[in-house]
Amino acid sequence: QVQLVESGGGLVQPGGSLNVSCEASGSIVSIATMGWYRQAPGNKRDMVATTSGVTNYADSVKGRFTISRDNAKNKVWLQMNLLKPEDTAVYYCNADVRSHATMWFMTYWGQGTQVTVSS
């Protein structure tokens, strides 16, 4: 079994910064892509940033958010700068993991962490 646990969400003023982290644990053989998605009320879940050696960002966060990863620790971070009210959402960690239980990669999600940008 594989678990993804996020931490670091909270309330921040517009223009502020926040860092969220995610750690994968369990019977992990290898992890391909790790990333962050977000979902605001009434909206679908959208990709924010992913990394698999190559990073990919949503246009709305380019230049403000930075994704980083520690493969040895199975951790991924999202540094969010110059936050805007429209960044308010639940942020979900995502990873494509091959575990000891399967021969193929499966996609796992964390439980989500709330990020609120408001004055």
N, C-alpha and C positions, 0 to 999 in steps of 0.2 A: 504494500500500500504506500502511496505517495501523498504527502501533504504539502501545501503551500501556505505559508503564514505571512501575512503582511503586517506592517507596523509603521507608525510615523505620521498618520493622518492627523487632521485637526483643523482649527480655525486660524486664519491668517488674514491680515488686511491686504487690500489691493496694492500691488507693487512689492509685496513681501515674498519670502522664500520658504520652501518646505521640502523636506526630503522624506520619501517613503522607501521602505525596504521590504524585501521578500526573501524568505529562505525556504528552499525545498528540502524536504527530509523524507526518509523512508528507505525502501529497498531500491535505490537508484543505481543503474548501471551507467547511464549517460544522459545528458540533457542537450538537446539541439537548441532550438530557439527559446529564448526567454523574453518576456515583454510585459508591457502595461497597457491596459485598456481602461476606459472609463464609461460610466453611464450616469447621465443626469435624469431626474424624474421626467417621465414621459418620452424619453429618447431611447434609441437603441444603443447597444454597447459598441463603442468605437475604439479602434486602435489608437494608442497614443505614441508608443515607441516600442520597437523590438530590436533584439540583437542576437545574431548568430555568428558573430565575427564581423558581420556587416550590420551597421545600425540603420534603422529606418524610423522616420518621424512623421507624424501627421503635420500637415502644413500649418495648422493653427498653433503648434507648439515649437516649431523650428526656431532656433536661436534663443529660446527661453528655457527649454527642458533639456536635460542630459541624462541618458541612460548609461549605466555602467554595470559591470558584472564581474564576479569572482568565481571562476569555474571550479576552483578547488573547494570552495565553501558552498557551492550551489546557491549563491545569493545574487540578487539583482537589486539595484537601486534606481530611483528616479529623482534627480535633483530638479526642482521646479523653482524657477526664478521669475521675477516680474509677473507674478500671478495676477489674473484678472477674475472678476466675478463669474465670467463664463467658463472658467476652469472648474467651478464647483461641480462636484460629482462624486460618486463612489468609484474609487480606483481599484481595479482588480489586477492581480498578478497572474500571469499565464506562462506555462512552460510545456514544452513537448519532451516527454520523458520516456526513456526506455528503462523499465524496471526488471528486477530479477524474475518477476512473475510472467513477463511477456517477452516475445521476440521482436516486437515492433514498438514504435513510438506512440504514446497516447498523450492527449492534451489534458492538462490539469489546470484547475482554477483555484485561486485563493478565495477567502470569504469576503474580501473587499474591505477597504478602509475609506472613511469619509473624509473628503477634503472640501472645506468651505472657505470661500474667499469673500469676505464681507467687511465693511467698515462699521 
